[in-house]
Amino acid sequence: MARHKLTDSKVKALTEPGIYGDGDMLYLRVHPAGSKSWFFIYRRNGVRRELGLGSYGGPVSVNLALARRKAEEFRNMLAEDRDPYAERVTRKASRSTFREVVESYIKDAGGWTPKTIGEWRHHLLVHAAKLSNVAVDRVNTDLVEEVLRPLWAKKPATGQRVRSKIENILDFAKAKRLRSGDNPARWTGHLEHVLDEASRVTGANHAAMPYADVAAFLKDLGGEPEERCLRFTILTAVRSSEAREAHWNEIDLDKKLWTIPATRTKTGKEHVVPLSDAAVTALGEPSGGHVFASQRLRDRRPIGNGRMREVMAEKRPGFTTHGFRSAFRDWAGDCTDHPREIAEMALAHKVGDATERAYRRGSALEKRRSLMNDWAAYCTSGN
């Protein structure tokens, strides 16, 4: 059957009410009031079905190219002996809301502490409450921006965390076949063009020490738990909370690997960190409990974030622990030939879109080990 009878200019120029065919079951209806809409007509088992594909024009417009793609999906379904109408009805009946997917994601994670669960629920069901009752396959860039923009202006750190968690939930929904298409919460190549980058956490809230000054700073650190923890944090480029709560049962000294469990990572996924010799030295002697236990607390709990801030204020006022991740990333980009994606993976950032990540299951461990060894050499050589 002939296809592509219409053109963009013809569709735009049509004003006479009626039905205009593009070919092979795809049609455009021009309504008496002047609006236009696409629909797909087919017969199956003697029954005629008409499925709407969206409106042409307006705030959420379906152009000719998109209408053809949607029609092609239905044609493929028919070729596979599937009924587009029946599947649409089933999908609408079982459509999951954003809240339901959040709860499913948390349940699937398993083993999370009450604190972690509470944080995820607060970020996703309080800060992102506008998404709660929205069907997960209807969450789009406009809705995500509506949630994030107030946070971006007043609480940029929280905004970053909420955005990252929304992205995780929507990736999870896509993997469960509850939605399709690109992730509207993705930063790189998407929200970075929508939200003001100047409001991101990399500003004054997380002032980064220039990488050229890191070696001198490390020389000023002593052997107290909080200072060893700070050294370890810098040499591994991890988040300070992950380093502070490190436990000896996560460390494999023979293989020089540290496995941060999913329950303690920002992304909710396990992160394996290759350890340089300098990072292993910063660990100190194995004790069986927390690696950096506070000497101020009788129950040997990990040192607190407040104490880390105190050390930074004493040693280098104006800089923050989190800023060392930026210093590491700047050094990797400015001073090395290590690929960008390896540096991003070392920071436990997502690399590529959902499709690329689905095909790349490896962790590039040895390439990351080479990068972290070079970083340690830079930090301990005096430049």
C-alpha positions, 0 to 999 in steps of 0.5 A, a space after each residue: 500500500 502506498 505511503 507518505 502521501 502527505 508532506 509537512 507543508 501540506 499538513 500545515 496548509 490543510 484547513 478544509 474539514 475532512 479526513 486525509 490519508 498518508 497511506 497504509 492506515 495512517 490518517 489526519 482528520 481536520 476538525 470543523 473548528 480547525 484543529 487537526 489530529 492523527 489516527 490509525 485505522 485497521 481491521 482485525 478479525 472483521 472488526 474496525 478499530 480507530 486509534 488516536 495518535 495525538 494532535 497536530 499543533 498545540 503545546 504537545 504536537 505530534 508532527 508528521 514524522 512522529 505520527 508515521 513512527 507511531 503508525 509503524 509501531 502499530 503495523 509491526 504489532 499487526 505483523 506479529 499477530 498482536 492487536 494494538 487496540 487490545 494492548 492499549 486497553 490493557 496498558 491503560 488498565 495496568 498503568 503504574 503511577 510514579 509513586 507505585 514505581 518508586 515503591 517497587 524500586 525500593 522493594 527490589 533494592 532489598 537490604 536498604 537501611 531505614 535511613 536510606 529508604 527514608 531519604 529516597 521516599 522523602 526526595 521522591 515522594 515529598 520533593 517530587 510529590 507532583 509526580 506521585 500520581 502521574 502515570 510513569 510513562 507520562 512523566 516528561 521533561 516539563 514535569 521534571 523541570 517543574 519539580 526541580 526548578 524551585 529546588 535548583 534556585 533554593 536548594 541546589 544540593 537537594 535538587 541534584 539528589 532529587 534529579 538523580 533519583 528521578 532518573 534512576 526511577 525512570 530507568 527502572 521503569 523503562 527496564 520493566 517495560 513501563 515506559 519507553 523513550 529517552 529519560 527526561 531526568 537525564 542531565 548530560 545532553 538534556 537537562 543541562 540545557 534546561 536548568 541553570 548550570 550555575 545553580 548546580 552543587 559545584 558552586 560555593 556549596 562544594 568549593 573545590 580545591 585546585 588539583 595543583 594544591 592537593 599534594 601539599 594538602 595531603 602532606 599536612 594530614 596526620 594519622 588521626 582517623 578523620 585525617 586518614 579518612 580525608 586522605 582516603 576520600 581524596 585518593 579514591 575520589 568517592 563521596 565522603 559519606 561512603 568513605 566515613 562509613 567504610 567497613 573492613 568487611 568491604 575491603 579486599 586487601 589482596 586484590 586491592 578492592 573496596 566494594 561499596 554496597 548498594 545500600 550506601 551509594 547515592 545511585 543505589 548500585 554497588 560500586 567497586 573501587 580499585 585501591 592504589 597503594 597510597 589508598 591502602 596505606 591510608 586505611 591503617 591496620 585492619 580492626 574488623 569494624 569500621 575502618 575510620 571509627 571515631 575515637 570520641 565515641 565509645 561505641 566505635 561508630 564512624 567519624 561524623 561529617 561534622 568532624 570532617 568539616 572541622 578538619 577542612 576548616 582547620 587545614 584549608 578554610 573555604 574548601 570542602 571535602 566533596 570538592 575533591 571529586 571536582 579536583 580529581 575530575 578536572 585533573 583527569 581532563 586537563 592532565 591525562 589521556 584517560 577517556 572521559 567515560 573512565 573518569 566518570 565511572 570512577 566517580 560512579 556517574 552514569 555514562 551514556 543513555 539507558 540503551 548504551 548502559 544496557 549493552 555495557 555491563 562491565 565496570 572497566 575495573 582495570 582501566 579505572 585502576 590505572 587512572 586511580 594509580 596515576 591520581 595517587 602518584 600525582 597526589 603524592 609526588 609533590 607535582 
